[in-house]
Amino acid sequence: MEKEILKQAAMLMSEMRRNAVYKVVNRGLTVIVQQVKSMQPPRIFCSSILHRNA
């Protein structure tokens, strides 16, 4: 019985940790996108990427 509870607790902890990491990554990406948008118009940004890839 105790082992089962411990297993459940471990699963819950790993799930919470995964969710926390996902939230942090999501927030980080949002901040980066906002900074890029405020820095320069998207058109210039896209064309510079296209030129670099060409």
Sine and cosine of phi, psi and omega as CSV:
sin_phi,cos_phi,sin_psi,cos_psi,sin_omega,cos_omega
0.00,0.00,-0.74,0.67,-0.02,-1.00
-0.89,0.46,-0.65,0.76,-0.01,-1.00
-0.87,0.49,-0.64,0.77,0.00,-1.00
-0.88,0.47,-0.70,0.71,0.00,-1.00
-0.89,0.46,-0.69,0.72,0.00,-1.00
-0.88,0.47,-0.65,0.76,0.01,-1.00
-0.88,0.47,-0.71,0.71,0.02,-1.00
-0.86,0.51,-0.71,0.71,-0.02,-1.00
-0.89,0.46,-0.68,0.73,-0.01,-1.00
-0.89,0.46,-0.68,0.73,0.02,-1.00
-0.88,0.47,-0.68,0.73,-0.01,-1.00
-0.89,0.46,-0.69,0.72,-0.02,-1.00
-0.89,0.46,-0.72,0.70,-0.02,-1.00
-0.91,0.42,-0.59,0.80,0.04,-1.00
-0.90,0.44,-0.71,0.71,0.01,-1.00
-0.89,0.45,-0.66,0.75,-0.01,-1.00
-0.89,0.46,-0.69,0.73,0.00,-1.00
-0.87,0.49,-0.70,0.71,0.00,-1.00
-0.89,0.47,-0.66,0.76,-0.01,-1.00
-0.89,0.46,-0.71,0.70,0.01,-1.00
-0.87,0.49,-0.70,0.72,-0.01,-1.00
-0.87,0.50,-0.69,0.72,-0.02,-1.00
-0.89,0.45,-0.69,0.73,-0.02,-1.00
-0.89,0.45,-0.72,0.70,0.01,-1.00
-0.88,0.48,-0.70,0.72,0.00,-1.00
-0.85,0.52,-0.73,0.68,-0.02,-1.00
-0.89,0.46,-0.68,0.74,0.00,-1.00
-0.87,0.50,-0.71,0.70,0.02,-1.00
-0.88,0.47,-0.67,0.75,0.00,-1.00
-0.87,0.50,-0.71,0.71,0.00,-1.00
-0.88,0.47,-0.70,0.71,-0.01,-1.00
-0.87,0.49,-0.72,0.70,-0.02,-1.00
-0.87,0.49,-0.69,0.73,0.00,-1.00
-0.89,0.45,-0.66,0.75,0.00,-1.00
-0.90,0.44,-0.69,0.72,0.00,-1.00
-0.89,0.46,-0.70,0.72,-0.02,-1.00
-0.88,0.47,-0.66,0.75,-0.05,-1.00
-0.96,0.27,-0.43,0.90,-0.04,-1.00
-0.94,0.34,-0.76,0.65,-0.13,-0.99
-0.48,-0.88,0.41,-0.91,0.04,-1.00
-0.87,0.49,0.60,-0.80,-0.02,-1.00
-0.85,0.53,-0.53,0.85,-0.06,-1.00
-0.88,0.47,-0.72,0.69,0.00,-1.00
-0.89,0.46,-0.68,0.73,-0.01,-1.00
-0.85,0.52,-0.75,0.66,-0.03,-1.00
-0.90,0.44,-0.70,0.72,-0.06,-1.00
-0.91,0.41,-0.58,0.81,0.02,-1.00
-0.92,0.40,-0.62,0.79,0.05,-1.00
-0.90,0.43,-0.69,0.72,-0.02,-1.00
-0.89,0.46,-0.67,0.74,-0.01,-1.00
-0.90,0.43,-0.62,0.78,-0.02,-1.00
-0.91,0.41,-0.63,0.78,-0.04,-1.00
-0.97,0.24,-0.48,0.87,-0.08,-1.00
-0.93,0.38,0.00,0.00,0.00,0.00
